[in-house]
Amino acid sequence: MKNDIIKPIAVLTCICLVVTALLAYVNLVTAPIIKAADEKAEAEARQEVLSEADSFTKIEVKLPEGVEEAYKADNGAGYVFKLSEKGYGGEIKLICGINPDGSIAGLKTTSHGETSGIGSRVVDNGSGYRENYYGKTASDYEGVDAVSGATISSKAYKKAIGNAFEAYELVKEEN
């Protein structure tokens, strides 16, 4: 009777250990590939939002909350900021390019958890909403209207852009 309980437990334990080892191995093999793909996608996004830049150098400076990374275009074409802000459905991550004159050159959403069809109208790259910010500066970006029915997502997007302008002022003074 005792053997009837111990044997299945031992078999299941062995199966779990083998599966765990296989998953760990697959993670070990794929982690560098995934990291390289993510880095390549971010580099392409930086180039997309600030197309005049030839290459970028990461700026090491204390950044405002919501700004994960900052890059300076090596040819002086401007700055790029990697941003993150809490939206309605989760984190909104985007890349923002700012020209040397302080105007927005481009925006690209890299990931989001917003509701499909509602909040996604704010963050989807093909929605047209982001273009409303192009050419805007720290003094006039607040005038961009929110998307009807997606107020929380719109406010989060606008807050992320405000964080980019704050970071721009910091890095402009440093460089």
N, C-alpha and C positions, 0 to 999 in steps of 0.2 A: 504494500500500500504506500509506504513512504517512497519507494522507488518510482511509483507512478507519478509522483509530484516532482521529485528531484530531476528526473531525466528530461521532461519537457522544459523545465526551467533552465537546465544546463544547455540544451540545444538552442533555445531562444537567446540565451546570453551569448553563445558563440556566434550566432547569426548576427546579432546586434554589433558585436565587436568587429566582425568582418566587414559589415556594411559601413560602420563608422570609419574604419581604416581606409576603405575604398573612397569614401567621401573626402576624407582628409587628403588623400593622395591626389584626387581630381582637383581639389582646391589649390593644392601646392603647385600643380602643373598649370592651371588656368589663371591664377591670380596675377602673374606678371603680364600675361597676354591681355587680360581685362584692363589692367592699369595702363598699359601702353596704348590701348584703344581709347581709353578715357582721356589720356593726355593729348593724343592726336586730335580728338574731337574738340577739346578745349582750345587747342592751338588754332584749329580751323575756325572756331567761333570767334576767337580774338581777331583773326584776320578779316572775318566777315563784318564785324561791327566797326572796324577801323581799317578799311581797305587801303588807305593811303600809307599805312605802316609797312616797313620792309621786314622788321623783326622786333621782338619785344624782350625787355629785361624786367624780371620780377623786382618789385620795390619792397624792401624790408623796412616797414614803418608800422607803428601802432595804428591800426585802422579802426574806424567806428564800428559799432555793433551792426551786424548784417552785411558787412563787407569782408569777404573771405580772403581775397587776394587782390593785389594791384600790380599793373604792368605799365611800363613806359615804352612808347614806341622809340626805337633806337634812332630813327630819322627825325624825331621831333613832331610827328604827326598827331600826337595826343596820348591819351591814357585809356586803359581798359581795366574795368573792375568786375570781379566775380562777386555776385550778390546773392543773398539768401534772405527770404522773408516769409513769415507764416501767413498763408492765405486761408481761405475757407476750408479747403480739403487737405491741407498739409503744406509742406515747404514748396515755395516757388523759387527756383534757382534760375538766374539769368546773368547774361554778360552785357555790360554797358560800355560803349566806346564814347569818349568825350574828346572833342577837338581841342586844340591849344587855346582857342578863344572861349572855352567853357560851354560850348553847345554840344548837344547830343548828336553823335555821328551815326550811331546804330545801336540796336538792342536785339538780343536773341535769347529766347527762353531755352534753357538746357534741360530742365525737368520740372514737373509740377504734379500735384495731386488734386487739382481742381476738378469740380464736377463737370462731366462731359456735357457740352451743349450750353451750359450757363457760364460758369466760371472759366471754362476753357476759351470762351470768346475773348477773354482778356489776355490769356497767356499763350495761346496757340500762335505760332510764328506766321501762319497764313491768314490770321483773322483781320489784319489791318489796324488793330488797336495800337500796336506799338509804334506805328508810323506817326501817330498823333504827337509823339514826343520828339521826333526828329527835328533838330534845329532849336529845340527849346533850351533855355538856360536855367540856372538856379533861381532866377527872378521871375520866370514865367511858366515853368512846368506845372505849377499848381493849378493852372487854368484848364488843363485837359480834363474833359468830362469823364465821369465814370460810365461804365457799361451798364445799361439798365438791367436790373435783376442780378447783377454781379458786383454789388457795391463793396463787399468785403474783399474780393479778389482785386478789384480796381484800386482800393485803398492800399492793399499790400504791395501791388505793383508800383504805385506812386511813391510809397514809403521807401521801397528799395531804390528807386531812382533818386530820391532825396538823400539817401545814404551815400549813393555814388557821388553826388555833388559835394557832400561833406568831405568825403575821402579825396575828391579832386582838389579841394582847397588845401587839404593837408599835404598831399604829395607835390602839389605845385610849389608850395613854400619850401619844401625839402629839396627839390631838384632845381 
